[in-house]
Amino acid sequence: MKYILMMNTPCGGPYQVANWQQKDFQAHIAFMKSFHRKLSASGELVAAEGLAGPDQAKLVRAGKDGTPITDGVFPETKEFLAGYWIVDVESPERAYEIAAQASAAPGPGGAPLNMGIEVREVMSAPPSDLQ
């Protein structure tokens, strides 16, 4: 079963980590690299990416003639999607365990951030009752 684990972070500008002390930032990045290696080694990692901040985001929809219409940026949002992992695991409980590990990434002073990680199954097809 595939799950997407979405890391949301509070917004206080594009990325608060840019204001952390260098040693705290380096510890956070080292954790993320180690976490990536561990999930890769276990065969559970499908994909993972960090995302640009909301100050670079645009909301796009098609106009009546199909041309893109953009709106944004939206830096005033309370929190934003900072990055994600897609994992392929045997159960939802395993996806929750991985999300909890990501949530505990170190922040300022090495304290766990305990960030909210949204976990959603990646659907491979529409539900059978809708096909």
All heavy atoms as an XYZ file, in Angstrom:
985
protein
N       0.840     -1.174      0.000
C       0.000      0.000      0.000
C       0.888      1.240      0.000
O       1.833      1.317      0.769
C      -0.883      0.012      1.243
C      -1.766     -1.216      1.389
S      -2.515     -1.350      3.043
C      -3.733     -0.082      2.945
N       0.535      2.189     -0.848
C       1.301      3.426     -0.892
C       0.585      4.514     -0.099
O      -0.635      4.624     -0.138
C       1.501      3.902     -2.327
C       2.465      3.040     -3.109
C       2.683      3.603     -4.484
C       3.559      2.664     -5.281
N       3.656      3.106     -6.674
N       1.398      5.283      0.617
C       0.890      6.411      1.400
C       1.740      7.631      1.120
O       2.948      7.521      0.939
C       0.940      6.110      2.902
C      -0.085      5.094      3.318
C       0.188      3.733      3.249
C      -1.346      5.487      3.776
C      -0.747      2.792      3.611
C      -2.283      4.552      4.138
C      -1.995      3.209      4.056
O      -2.931      2.286      4.399
N       1.097      8.801      1.122
C       1.838     10.048      1.068
C       1.832     10.641      2.465
O       0.799     10.662      3.137
C       1.276     11.038      0.024
C       2.201     12.258     -0.096
C      -0.167     11.409      0.305
C       1.912     13.145     -1.298
N       3.010     11.027      2.916
C       3.158     11.653      4.229
C       3.540     13.105      3.965
O       4.619     13.367      3.421
C       4.247     10.948      5.036
C       3.971      9.457      5.274
C       4.837      8.603      4.377
C       4.197      9.108      6.697
N       2.647     14.016      4.287
C       2.850     15.429      3.961
C       3.235     16.201      5.209
O       2.510     16.185      6.201
C       1.579     15.993      3.338
C       1.250     15.333      2.005
S      -0.303     15.888      1.293
C      -1.475     14.935      2.270
N       4.391     16.833      5.150
C       4.920     17.588      6.282
C       4.453     19.037      6.190
O       4.836     19.765      5.280
C       6.446     17.535      6.288
C       7.068     18.338      7.410
S       8.874     18.187      7.533
C       9.412     18.383      5.862
N       3.612     19.431      7.119
C       3.145     20.807      7.188
C       3.943     21.538      8.254
O       4.286     20.969      9.279
C       1.651     20.844      7.535
C       0.816     20.274      6.420
O       0.729     20.853      5.354
N       0.228     19.118      6.639
N       4.232     22.781      7.988
C       5.033     23.561      8.921
C       4.367     24.909      9.159
O       3.706     25.426      8.265
C       6.473     23.729      8.376
O       7.269     24.365      9.354
C       6.514     24.501      7.096
N       4.491     25.452     10.346
C       3.908     26.772     10.595
C       4.541     27.815      9.689
O       5.709     27.718      9.346
C       4.256     27.066     12.054
C       4.780     25.816     12.620
C       5.189     24.915     11.492
N       3.752     28.771      9.289
C       4.259     29.830      8.417
C       4.560     31.065      9.245
O       3.712     31.567      9.957
C       3.229     30.160      7.340
S       3.858     31.305      6.126
N       5.770     31.514      9.195
C       6.174     32.766      9.819
C       7.116     33.445      8.845
O       8.138     33.972      9.212
N       6.771     33.352      7.583
C       7.645     33.728      6.488
C       7.879     32.479      5.678
O       7.335     31.426      6.009
N       8.680     32.548      4.635
C       8.841     31.381      3.764
C       9.273     30.110      4.503
O       8.591     29.126      4.457
C       9.900     31.839      2.768
C       9.775     33.305      2.754
C       9.365     33.706      4.152
N      10.382     30.126      5.198
C      10.825     28.968      5.968
C      11.480     29.448      7.242
O      12.487     30.160      7.200
C      11.820     28.104      5.184
C      11.150     27.072      4.314
C      11.102     27.225      2.940
C      10.573     25.955      4.879
C      10.486     26.281      2.139
C       9.952     25.009      4.100
C       9.914     25.171      2.726
O       9.298     24.236      1.948
N      10.937     29.043      8.384
C      11.488     29.466      9.661
C      12.876     28.902      9.896
O      13.683     29.506     10.601
C      10.547     29.062     10.794
C       9.237     29.806     10.757
C       8.290     29.323     11.835
O       8.589     28.412     12.598
N       7.124     29.936     11.906
N      13.185     27.758      9.295
C      14.499     27.150      9.511
C      15.625     28.069      9.054
O      16.746     27.954      9.537
C      14.634     25.761      8.845
C      13.683     24.762      9.450
C      14.457     25.847      7.348
N      15.327     28.979      8.139
C      16.346     29.916      7.661
C      16.829     30.828      8.790
O      17.927     31.376      8.717
C      15.804     30.744      6.511
N      16.037     30.959      9.856
C      16.399     31.813     10.992
C      17.003     31.032     12.158
O      17.325     31.615     13.175
C      15.171     32.586     11.478
C      14.633     33.494     10.395
O      15.388     34.099      9.648
N      13.320     33.583     10.301
N      17.127     29.706     12.020
C      17.704     28.901     13.082
C      19.215     29.113     13.146
O      19.841     29.496     12.163
C      17.453     27.426     12.838
C      16.035     26.967     12.979
C      14.941     27.722     13.292
C      15.568     25.649     12.778
N      13.823     26.943     13.313
C      14.179     25.659     12.995
C      16.179     24.448     12.441
C      13.395     24.516     12.895
C      15.405     23.315     12.329
C      14.030     23.352     12.569
N      19.788     28.783     14.302
C      21.247     28.762     14.409
C      21.789     27.704     13.457
O      21.146     26.675     13.208
C      21.672     28.451     15.833
C      21.351     29.547     16.828
C      21.881     29.209     18.211
O      22.649     28.270     18.403
N      21.463     30.002     19.185
N      22.975     27.939     12.950
C      23.575     27.047     11.957
C      23.632     25.594     12.444
O      23.311     24.676     11.701
C      24.975     27.545     11.589
C      25.637     26.788     10.471
C      25.010     27.048      9.112
O      24.234     27.974      8.931
N      25.343     26.222      8.151
N      24.020     25.384     13.711
C      24.139     24.007     14.217
C      22.780     23.315     14.266
O      22.684     22.116     14.007
C      24.828     23.971     15.575
C      24.065     24.623     16.715
C      24.851     24.491     18.027
C      24.197     25.226     19.152
N      22.989     24.670     19.671
N      21.715     24.053     14.576
C      20.379     23.469     14.607
C      19.908     23.115     13.193
O      19.332     22.051     12.969
C      19.383     24.431     15.258
C      19.651     24.634     16.731
O      20.235     23.734     17.378
O      19.285     25.704     17.260
N      20.176     23.998     12.250
C      19.816     23.743     10.862
C      20.563     22.522     10.341
O      19.979     21.639      9.709
C      20.109     24.980     10.005
C      19.785     24.787      8.559
C      18.473     24.768      8.127
C      20.802     24.625      7.626
C      18.164     24.579      6.784
C      20.499     24.435      6.284
C      19.179     24.412      5.864
N      21.870     22.448     10.629
C      22.672     21.315     10.176
C      22.186     20.009     10.786
O      22.157     18.976     10.107
C      24.143     21.552     10.488
C      24.757     22.635      9.623
C      26.167     23.006     10.053
O      26.593     22.742     11.179
N      26.896     23.650      9.151
N      21.793     20.024     12.062
C      21.273     18.816     12.715
C      19.964     18.376     12.067
O      19.716     17.181     11.882
C      21.080     19.063     14.205
N      19.127     19.333     11.727
C      17.843     19.025     11.078
C      18.078     18.379      9.709
O      17.480     17.355      9.392
C      17.014     20.306     10.944
C      15.677     20.093     10.360
N      14.620     19.570     11.086
C      15.197     20.331      9.117
C      13.561     19.498     10.310
N      13.886     19.954      9.110
N      18.960     18.966      8.920
C      19.260     18.430      7.590
C      19.902     17.046      7.711
O      19.574     16.130      6.946
C      20.153     19.392      6.789
C      19.410     20.715      6.538
C      20.614     18.769      5.475
C      18.078     20.591      5.823
N      20.794     16.861      8.670
C      21.419     15.545      8.880
C      20.360     14.505      9.223
O      20.402     13.371      8.731
C      22.470     15.629      9.989
N      19.381     14.883     10.053
C      18.287     13.968     10.386
C      17.525     13.576      9.125
O      17.237     12.402      8.899
C      17.328     14.628     11.394
C      16.081     13.826     11.628
C      16.028     12.889     12.644
C      14.963     13.999     10.836
C      14.878     12.134     12.854
C      13.806     13.252     11.038
C      13.774     12.319     12.052
N      17.177     14.573      8.307
C      16.391     14.301      7.101
C      17.151     13.401      6.132
O      16.582     12.491      5.541
C      15.979     15.608      6.412
C      14.943     16.391      7.172
S      13.417     15.433      7.363
C      12.437     16.587      8.311
N      18.457     13.608      5.985
C      19.268     12.757      5.108
C      19.334     11.334      5.647
O      19.215     10.363      4.895
C      20.669     13.338      4.946
C      20.702     14.571      4.070
C      22.126     15.107      3.940
C      22.192     16.286      3.002
N      23.561     16.812      2.865
N      19.514     11.200      6.951
C      19.562      9.881      7.577
C      18.219      9.164      7.441
O      18.166      7.963      7.159
C      19.950     10.018      9.049
O      19.851      8.788      9.712
N      17.151      9.907      7.655
C      15.794      9.359      7.521
C      15.586      8.850      6.093
O      15.073      7.748      5.880
C      14.795     10.461      7.883
C      13.374     10.030      7.968
C      12.965      9.076      8.880
C      12.419     10.608      7.146
C      11.638      8.686      8.976
C      11.086     10.236      7.238
C      10.701      9.267      8.142
N      16.019      9.614      5.108
C      15.909      9.232      3.703
C      16.688      7.944      3.434
O      16.172      7.023      2.790
C      16.435     10.378      2.827
C      16.285     10.145      1.363
N      15.208     10.591      0.653
C      17.087      9.513      0.473
C      15.334     10.248     -0.615
N      16.476      9.592     -0.743
N      17.926      7.882      3.937
C      18.754      6.681      3.736
C      18.098      5.451      4.371
O      18.097      4.373      3.792
C      20.153      6.886      4.309
C      21.053      7.743      3.438
C      22.513      7.704      3.894
N      22.697      8.182      5.264
C      22.895      9.446      5.598
N      22.925     10.381      4.673
N      23.057      9.788      6.862
N      17.535      5.624      5.576
C      16.919      4.505      6.289
C      15.706      3.972      5.520
O      15.551      2.761      5.354
C      16.516      4.952      7.697
C      15.981      3.839      8.570
C      15.863      4.271     10.013
C      14.574      4.995     10.245
N      14.284      5.281     11.643
N      14.860      4.868      5.031
C      13.682      4.436      4.279
C      14.077      3.824      2.933
O      13.435      2.879      2.471
C      12.722      5.601      4.061
C      11.970      6.094      5.288
C      11.133      7.324      4.942
C      11.086      4.998      5.871
N      15.129      4.353      2.318
C      15.611      3.776      1.060
C      16.137      2.364      1.299
O      15.836      1.446      0.539
C      16.718      4.650      0.460
O      16.206      5.884      0.041
N      16.926      2.196      2.362
C      17.518      0.894      2.669
C      16.457     -0.159      2.981
O      16.628     -1.329      2.642
C      18.494      1.016      3.840
N      15.349      0.259      3.598
C      14.287     -0.694      3.937
C      13.403     -1.014      2.731
O      12.570     -1.913      2.802
C      13.410     -0.152      5.073
O      12.601      0.928      4.609
N      13.578     -0.266      1.631
C      12.769     -0.488      0.440
C      11.390      0.161      0.509
O      10.559     -0.076     -0.357
N      11.165      0.978      1.533
C       9.841      1.576      1.711
C       9.697      2.942      1.026
O       8.586      3.405      0.816
C       9.539      1.735      3.201
C       9.433      0.405      3.919
C       9.334      0.556      5.424
O      10.192      1.266      6.009
O       8.414     -0.037      6.009
N      10.791      3.583      0.677
C      10.720      4.918      0.093
C      10.449      4.839     -1.405
O      11.164      4.178     -2.141
C      12.017      5.689      0.336
C      12.019      7.130     -0.152
C      11.023      7.975      0.636
C      13.404      7.730     -0.030
N       9.401      5.525     -1.834
C       9.080      5.639     -3.254
C       9.601      6.973     -3.782
O      10.233      7.035     -4.830
C       7.560      5.514     -3.498
C       7.204      5.759     -4.947
C       7.049      4.148     -3.031
N       9.318      8.053     -3.049
C       9.755      9.393     -3.462
C       9.722     10.306     -2.254
O       8.959     10.074     -1.307
C       8.846      9.942     -4.552
N      10.522     11.352     -2.297
C      10.524     12.368     -1.241
C      11.062     13.658     -1.831
O      12.041     13.626     -2.578
C      11.384     11.925     -0.059
N      10.431     14.760     -1.503
C      10.885     16.067     -1.990
C      10.514     17.141     -0.986
O       9.462     17.083     -0.349
C      10.225     16.420     -3.328
C      10.580     15.505     -4.474
C      12.028     15.591     -4.931
O      12.696     16.603     -4.640
O      12.493     14.638     -5.578
N      11.379     18.126     -0.879
C      11.048     19.352     -0.175
C      10.430     20.310     -1.178
O      10.692     20.215     -2.377
N       9.622     21.219     -0.714
C       8.939     22.153     -1.600
C       9.353     23.586     -1.315
O       9.707     23.930     -0.186
C       7.424     22.016     -1.428
C       6.862     20.615     -1.701
C       5.380     20.572     -1.354
C       7.088     20.213     -3.145
N       9.266     24.430     -2.325
C       9.512     25.852     -2.153
C       8.445     26.428     -1.232
O       7.352     25.872     -1.091
C       9.478     26.560     -3.507
N       8.748     27.551     -0.612
C       7.825     28.188      0.320
C       6.604     28.785     -0.360
O       6.563     28.936     -1.580
N       5.608     29.132      0.437
C       4.364     29.669     -0.118
C       4.551     31.021     -0.793
O       3.709     31.428     -1.588
C       3.443     29.778      1.096
C       4.358     29.859      2.261
C       5.565     29.054      1.885
N       5.666     31.695     -0.530
C       5.923     32.969     -1.198
C       6.213     32.770     -2.683
O       6.245     33.725     -3.448
C       7.076     33.705     -0.517
C       8.366     32.908     -0.503
O       8.310     31.667     -0.396
O       9.432     33.530     -0.590
N       6.394     31.505     -3.090
C       6.625     31.197     -4.499
C       5.459     30.430     -5.123
O       5.517     30.024     -6.277
C       7.906     30.376     -4.646
C       9.138     31.124     -4.175
C      10.378     30.267     -4.273
O      10.572     29.548     -5.240
N      11.230     30.349     -3.267
N       4.389     30.215     -4.349
C       3.261     29.411     -4.818
C       2.301     30.218     -5.676
O       2.142     31.418     -5.496
C       2.508     28.828     -3.614
N       1.646     29.535     -6.579
C       0.581     30.108     -7.403
C      -0.559     29.100     -7.448
O      -0.328     27.896     -7.541
C       1.044     30.354     -8.845
C       2.162     31.345     -8.988
C       1.651     32.744     -8.917
C       2.775     33.727     -9.214
N       2.532     35.024     -8.711
N      -1.766     29.592     -7.390
C      -2.948     28.767     -7.600
C      -3.325     28.941     -9.064
O      -3.480     30.068     -9.533
C      -4.092     29.225     -6.689
C      -5.388     28.445     -6.809
C      -5.190     26.994     -6.402
C      -6.466     29.084     -5.959
N      -3.429     27.842     -9.794
C      -3.690     27.894    -11.234
C      -4.985     27.172    -11.538
O      -5.244     26.086    -11.017
C      -2.528     27.235    -12.020
C      -2.797     27.268    -13.517
C      -1.204     27.896    -11.685
N      -5.796     27.795    -12.381
C      -6.996     27.135    -12.897
C      -7.141     27.509    -14.358
O      -6.588     28.508    -14.807
C      -8.231     27.478    -12.087
C      -8.571     28.924    -11.977
C      -9.898     29.190    -11.215
N     -10.008     28.579     -9.930
C      -9.679     29.140     -8.768
N      -9.194     30.357     -8.739
N      -9.815     28.513     -7.637
N      -7.891     26.705    -15.087
C      -8.105     26.974    -16.504
C      -9.170     28.048    -16.669
O     -10.213     28.011    -16.013
C      -8.541     25.702    -17.218
N      -8.902     29.000    -17.564
C      -9.901     29.993    -17.942
C     -10.906     29.353    -18.884
O     -10.772     28.188    -19.271
N     -11.917     30.101    -19.289
C     -12.957     29.557    -20.175
C     -12.381     29.026    -21.477
O     -12.907     28.081    -22.039
C     -14.009     30.619    -20.448
C     -14.847     30.926    -19.229
C     -15.916     31.931    -19.520
C     -16.677     32.200    -18.220
N     -17.763     33.131    -18.395
N     -11.315     29.630    -21.954
C     -10.698     29.163    -23.201
C      -9.564     28.171    -22.949
O      -8.856     27.787    -23.861
C     -10.191     30.350    -24.016
C      -9.097     31.134    -23.301
O      -8.787     30.816    -22.129
O      -8.551     32.063    -23.912
N      -9.367     27.752    -21.710
C      -8.347     26.769    -21.358
C      -7.001     27.353    -21.006
O      -6.109     26.622    -20.591
N      -6.822     28.666    -21.155
C      -5.531     29.268    -20.796
C      -5.404     29.333    -19.278
O      -6.398     29.498    -18.562
C      -5.380     30.681    -21.384
O      -6.432     31.507    -20.894
C      -5.400     30.649    -22.902
N      -4.186     29.199    -18.768
C      -4.010     29.225    -17.316
C      -4.255     30.613    -16.727
O      -3.825     31.611    -17.290
C      -2.563     28.799    -17.112
C      -1.916     28.774    -18.432
C      -2.959     28.925    -19.484
N      -4.964     30.625    -15.623
C      -5.166     31.835    -14.828
C      -4.491     31.583    -13.497
O      -4.748     30.569    -12.853
C      -6.668     32.126    -14.614
C      -7.354     32.356    -15.961
C      -6.857     33.314    -13.682
C      -8.859     32.461    -15.861
N      -3.602     32.487    -13.091
C      -2.882     32.293    -11.836
C      -3.324     33.324    -10.813
O      -3.743     34.425    -11.143
C      -1.360     32.408    -12.032
O      -1.046     33.709    -12.507
C      -0.853     31.357    -13.004
N      -3.223     32.919     -9.573
C      -3.525     33.782     -8.437
C      -2.490     33.472     -7.377
O      -1.949     32.385     -7.304
C      -4.938     33.495     -7.930
C      -5.439     34.541     -6.942
O      -4.795     35.603     -6.812
O      -6.462     34.281     -6.300
N      -2.225     34.424     -6.507
C      -1.271     34.169     -5.424
C      -0.139     35.131     -5.570
O      -0.101     35.921     -6.472
N       0.714     35.165     -4.676
C       1.174     34.204     -3.675
C       0.326     34.320     -2.413
O      -0.410     35.275     -2.249
C       2.662     34.408     -3.359
C       3.468     34.264     -4.618
C       2.935     35.762     -2.756
N       0.491     33.355     -1.532
C      -0.314     33.265     -0.333
C       0.526     33.139      0.932
O       0.390     32.202      1.697
C      -1.264     32.069     -0.434
C      -2.116     32.135     -1.664
C      -1.809     31.379     -2.776
C      -3.212     32.974     -1.713
C      -2.588     31.455     -3.923
C      -3.991     33.054     -2.850
C      -3.680     32.294     -3.954
N       1.439     34.050      1.200
C       2.309     33.906      2.372
C       1.593     34.110      3.694
O       2.154     33.858      4.746
C       3.365     34.999      2.163
C       2.688     36.012      1.327
C       1.738     35.235      0.435
N       0.337     34.519      3.686
C      -0.366     34.756      4.939
C      -0.978     33.486      5.530
O      -1.593     33.522      6.577
C      -1.454     35.825      4.739
C      -2.659     35.363      3.950
C      -2.457     35.344      2.434
O      -1.414     35.780      1.932
O      -3.368     34.869      1.727
N      -0.827     32.366      4.862
C      -1.418     31.135      5.370
C      -0.841     30.758      6.725
O       0.309     31.051      7.027
C      -1.194     29.967      4.391
O       0.197     29.829      4.177
C      -1.928     30.174      3.087
N      -1.665     30.093      7.523
C      -1.250     29.704      8.874
C      -0.148     28.650      8.844
O       0.759     28.651      9.651
C      -2.476     29.186      9.631
C      -2.202     28.834     11.085
C      -3.456     28.468     11.819
C      -3.809     27.051     11.502
N      -4.898     26.496     12.259
N      -0.240     27.715      7.934
C       0.799     26.706      7.760
C       0.837     26.323      6.294
O      -0.074     26.636      5.536
C       0.576     25.489      8.647
C      -0.729     24.781      8.462
C      -0.883     23.610      9.419
O      -0.372     23.663     10.548
O      -1.517     22.640      9.010
N       1.916     25.649      5.892
C       2.032     25.268      4.496
C       2.737     23.932      4.363
O       3.408     23.476      5.278
C       2.739     26.356      3.681
C       4.176     26.582      4.057
C       5.194     25.898      3.408
C       4.518     27.492      5.042
C       6.520     26.120      3.744
C       5.841     27.724      5.380
C       6.851     27.032      4.737
N       2.555     23.322      3.192
C       3.185     22.047      2.888
C       4.653     22.288      2.580
O       4.995     22.989      1.630
C       2.474     21.394      1.699
C       2.968     20.015      1.289
C       2.761     19.008      2.423
C       2.240     19.562      0.038
N       5.527     21.733      3.401
C       6.968     21.942      3.254
C       7.625     20.836      2.429
O       8.655     21.061      1.806
C       7.631     22.018      4.621
N       7.047     19.656      2.447
C       7.624     18.540      1.714
C       6.797     17.292      1.924
O       5.800     17.302      2.652
N       7.208     16.221      1.274
C       6.446     14.980      1.374
C       7.345     13.768      1.152
O       8.429     13.870      0.596
C       5.299     14.955      0.358
C       5.779     14.899     -1.073
C       5.995     13.676     -1.702
C       6.054     16.049     -1.783
C       6.457     13.615     -2.989
C       6.519     15.998     -3.080
C       6.715     14.775     -3.680
O       7.195     14.714     -4.959
N       6.853     12.642      1.596
C       7.429     11.332      1.321
C       6.309     10.474      0.762
O       5.164     10.563      1.243
C       7.941     10.645      2.586
C       9.037     11.339      3.300
C      10.386     11.125      3.166
C       8.913     12.359      4.301
N      11.086     11.949      4.007
C      10.200     12.724      4.716
C       7.828     13.021      4.882
C      10.446     13.685      5.675
C       8.059     13.988      5.830
C       9.356     14.308      6.220
N       6.597      9.636     -0.189
C       5.669      8.588     -0.598
C       6.342      7.289     -0.213
O       7.489      7.032     -0.593
C       5.341      8.636     -2.097
C       4.618      9.949     -2.429
C       4.485      7.424     -2.503
C       4.284     10.154     -3.881
N       5.636      6.502      0.570
C       6.184      5.229      1.051
C       5.286      4.091      0.592
O       4.079      4.270      0.392
C       6.325      5.223      2.596
C       7.350      6.256      3.048
C       4.997      5.455      3.288
N       5.873      2.930      0.412
C       5.139      1.723      0.052
C       5.329      0.754      1.205
O       6.429      0.235      1.414
C       5.687      1.151     -1.253
C       4.799      0.074     -1.848
O       3.803     -0.330     -1.200
O       5.101     -0.377     -2.962
N       4.277      0.562      1.985
C       4.358     -0.209      3.224
C       3.256     -1.258      3.280
O       2.308     -1.224      2.493
C       4.281      0.723      4.458
C       5.498      1.630      4.518
C       3.019      1.558      4.450
N       3.365     -2.163      4.240
C       2.407     -3.260      4.372
C       1.097     -2.868      5.040
O       0.097     -3.554      4.883
C       3.046     -4.414      5.159
C       4.212     -5.070      4.438
C       3.796     -5.769      3.154
O       2.732     -6.410      3.133
O       4.539     -5.642      2.157
N       1.110     -1.777      5.823
C      -0.096     -1.442      6.585
C      -0.148      0.056      6.866
O       0.883      0.730      6.865
C      -0.102     -2.201      7.920
O       0.940     -1.705      8.749
N      -1.348      0.561      7.166
C      -1.445      1.968      7.566
C      -0.642      2.243      8.836
O      -0.038      3.302      8.966
C      -2.936      2.194      7.814
C      -3.645      1.003      7.319
C      -2.638     -0.083      7.103
N      -0.602      1.277      9.733
C       0.123      1.469     10.994
C       1.600      1.737     10.744
O       2.218      2.556     11.424
C      -0.070      0.256     11.917
C      -1.468      0.107     12.462
C      -2.494     -0.423     11.457
O      -2.093     -1.057     10.462
O      -3.691     -0.165     11.658
N       2.187      1.056      9.746
C       3.594      1.304      9.427
C       3.760      2.723      8.878
O       4.720      3.414      9.217
C       4.122      0.265      8.432
C       5.548      0.512      7.997
C       6.535      0.432      9.158
N       7.890      0.760      8.673
C       8.779      1.453      9.358
N       8.515      1.875     10.588
N       9.952      1.715      8.847
N       2.833      3.174      8.050
C       2.893      4.552      7.543
C       2.826      5.536      8.700
O       3.542      6.542      8.709
C       1.760      4.799      6.554
N       2.002      5.243      9.711
C       1.892      6.120     10.881
C       3.200      6.137     11.671
O       3.619      7.181     12.176
C       0.750      5.691     11.798
C      -0.606      5.612     11.128
C      -1.569      4.737     11.598
C      -0.932      6.394     10.024
C      -2.814      4.647     11.003
C      -2.173      6.306      9.417
C      -3.108      5.428      9.907
O      -4.339      5.338      9.309
N       3.858      4.963     11.788
C       5.138      4.904     12.491
C       6.181      5.777     11.791
O       6.925      6.519     12.448
C       5.652      3.461     12.540
C       4.876      2.538     13.451
C       5.315      1.080     13.299
O       6.279      0.793     12.538
O       4.676      0.217     13.928
N       6.224      5.683     10.460
C       7.184      6.481      9.694
C       6.870      7.964      9.851
O       7.772      8.787     10.034
C       7.179      6.050      8.215
C       7.703      4.612      8.091
C       8.005      7.022      7.366
C       7.508      3.998      6.718
N       5.593      8.328      9.804
C       5.186      9.728      9.970
C       5.618     10.253     11.339
O       6.095     11.384     11.458
C       3.684      9.877      9.787
N       5.473      9.436     12.380
C       5.874      9.861     13.724
C       7.375     10.094     13.788
O       7.842     11.037     14.441
C       5.441      8.835     14.767
N       8.156      9.252     13.100
C       9.608      9.446     13.072
C       9.947     10.767     12.392
O      10.798     11.524     12.870
C      10.282      8.290     12.339
C      10.214      6.981     13.089
C      10.699      5.809     12.237
O      11.454      5.984     11.286
N      10.248      4.618     12.576
N       9.283     11.070     11.273
C       9.527     12.329     10.568
C       9.122     13.516     11.429
O       9.788     14.542     11.455
C       8.769     12.347      9.241
N       8.037     13.370     12.148
C       7.524     14.435     13.007
C       8.524     14.835     14.079
O       8.575     15.990     14.492
C       6.225     13.975     13.674
O       5.790     14.899     14.623
N       9.336     13.882     14.498
C      10.279     14.119     15.587
C      11.608     14.717     15.118
O      12.565     14.762     15.888
C      10.539     12.815     16.342
N      11.673     15.203     13.892
C      12.903     15.833     13.398
C      13.330     16.930     14.369
O      12.492     17.634     14.925
C      12.678     16.411     12.008
N      14.645     17.074     14.576
C      15.102     18.068     15.548
C      14.918     19.500     15.055
O      15.050     19.784     13.876
C      16.588     17.747     15.718
C      16.977     17.089     14.432
C      15.755     16.351     13.969
N      14.623     20.359     16.002
C      14.486     21.787     15.741
C      15.498     22.559     16.558
O      16.539     22.023     16.945
N      15.189     23.819     16.867
C      16.118     24.631     17.652
C      16.477     23.962     18.982
O      15.602     23.429     19.678
C      15.346     25.931     17.880
C      14.420     26.013     16.706
C      14.027     24.583     16.431
N      17.761     23.943     19.281
C      18.237     23.332     20.512
C      18.175     21.813     20.510
O      18.403     21.181     21.526
N      17.833     21.214     19.357
C      17.751     19.759     19.254
C      16.434     19.170     19.706
O      16.239     17.957     19.630
N      15.509     19.997     20.194
C      14.209     19.490     20.647
C      13.388     19.001     19.453
O      13.408     19.641     18.390
C      13.440     20.583     21.381
N      12.665     17.894     19.592
C      11.822     17.416     18.491
C      10.790     18.479     18.107
O      10.184     19.116     18.967
C      11.138     16.182     19.065
C      11.942     15.788     20.248
C      12.573     17.037     20.771
N      10.592     18.637     16.787
C       9.613     19.608     16.313
C       8.176     19.137     16.522
O       7.272     19.931     16.696
C       9.845     19.902     14.823
C      11.099     20.694     14.508
C      11.327     20.732     12.999
C      10.981     22.107     15.054
N       7.964     17.822     16.469
C       6.625     17.241     16.583
C       5.651     17.920     15.620
O       4.547     18.296     15.970
C       6.118     17.301     18.021
C       6.971     16.452     18.938
O       7.507     15.425     18.528
N       7.136     16.880     20.165
N       6.107     18.057     14.364
C       5.290     18.646     13.307
C       4.144     17.722     12.949
O       4.264     16.505     13.045
C       6.133     18.839     12.036
C       7.302     19.750     12.183
S       8.302     19.745     10.675
C       9.077     18.134     10.768
N       3.052     18.328     12.485
C       1.953     17.523     11.968
C       2.342     16.915     10.636
O       2.822     17.612      9.753
N       2.183     15.617     10.500
C       2.432     14.918      9.239
C       1.108     14.286      8.818
O       0.599     13.387      9.488
C       3.507     13.809      9.386
C       4.805     14.346     10.007
C       3.740     13.110      8.047
C       5.632     15.225      9.122
N       0.558     14.778      7.732
C      -0.711     14.229      7.231
C      -0.409     12.962      6.452
O       0.476     12.943      5.590
C      -1.400     15.242      6.327
C      -2.744     14.776      5.823
C      -3.443     15.815      4.962
O      -3.042     16.990      4.973
O      -4.405     15.432      4.270
N      -1.140     11.878      6.748
C      -0.933     10.585      6.103
C      -2.190     10.243      5.309
O      -3.288     10.191      5.868
C      -0.657      9.478      7.148
C      -0.494      8.119      6.469
C       0.571      9.826      7.985
N      -2.002     10.027      4.006
C      -3.135      9.671      3.147
C      -2.709      8.570      2.189
O      -1.602      8.603      1.654
C      -3.597     10.883      2.348
C      -4.166     11.951      3.259
C      -4.522     13.209      2.548
N      -5.574     13.005      1.587
C      -6.033     13.977      0.806
N      -5.521     15.198      0.878
N      -6.987     13.739     -0.058
N      -3.594      7.603      1.996
C      -3.299      6.533      1.052
C      -3.281      7.096     -0.361
O      -4.097      7.942     -0.722
C      -4.343      5.424      1.160
C      -4.014      4.225      0.297
C      -4.951      3.049      0.490
O      -5.871      3.123      1.330
O      -4.766      2.050     -0.221
N      -2.319      6.625     -1.156
C      -2.256      6.976     -2.574
C      -3.104      5.949     -3.299
O      -2.798      4.755     -3.279
C      -0.800      6.967     -3.089
C      -0.750      7.229     -4.588
C       0.046      7.976     -2.322
N      -4.158      6.411     -3.896
C      -5.091      5.501     -4.559
C      -4.547      5.116     -5.929
O      -4.104      5.971     -6.687
C      -6.456      6.165     -4.719
C      -7.047      6.669     -3.402
S      -7.294      5.384     -2.162
C      -8.667      4.523     -2.864
N      -4.598      3.827     -6.248
C      -4.116      3.362     -7.543
C      -5.222      3.315     -8.583
O      -4.958      3.249     -9.771
C      -3.464      1.987     -7.400
O      -4.397      1.064     -6.873
N      -6.472      3.334     -8.123
C      -7.620      3.295     -9.025
C      -8.830      3.805     -8.259
O      -8.811      3.872     -7.020
C      -7.868      1.866     -9.501
N      -9.905      4.150     -8.965
C     -11.120      4.556     -8.254
C     -11.651      3.392     -7.408
O     -11.401      2.226     -7.727
C     -12.096      4.903     -9.366
C     -11.317      4.971    -10.620
C     -10.059      4.192    -10.397
N     -12.367      3.694     -6.336
C     -12.976      2.610     -5.552
C     -13.817      1.706     -6.454
O     -14.456      2.182     -7.408
C     -13.854      3.351     -4.544
C     -13.250      4.720     -4.451
C     -12.681      5.016     -5.802
N     -13.797      0.418     -6.167
C     -14.465     -0.564     -7.042
C     -15.957     -0.294     -7.213
O     -16.532     -0.608     -8.247
C     -14.234     -1.988     -6.529
O     -14.718     -2.114     -5.210
N     -16.597      0.304     -6.210
C     -18.035      0.576     -6.326
C     -18.328      1.769     -7.248
O     -19.480      2.016     -7.598
C     -18.668      0.803     -4.953
C     -18.062      1.974     -4.200
O     -16.896      2.322     -4.470
O     -18.755      2.525     -3.337
N     -17.290      2.472     -7.704
C     -17.487      3.610     -8.605
C     -17.013      3.321    -10.029
O     -17.119      4.175    -10.894
C     -16.746      4.844     -8.071
C     -17.214      5.389     -6.737
C     -16.357      6.564     -6.315
C     -18.678      5.802     -6.805
N     -16.491      2.128    -10.263
C     -15.970      1.802    -11.599
C     -17.048      1.317    -12.522
O     -18.009      0.765    -12.196
C     -14.871      0.755    -11.504
C     -13.655      1.281    -10.823
C     -12.529      0.273    -10.770
O     -12.517     -0.705    -11.468
N     -11.558      0.534     -9.919
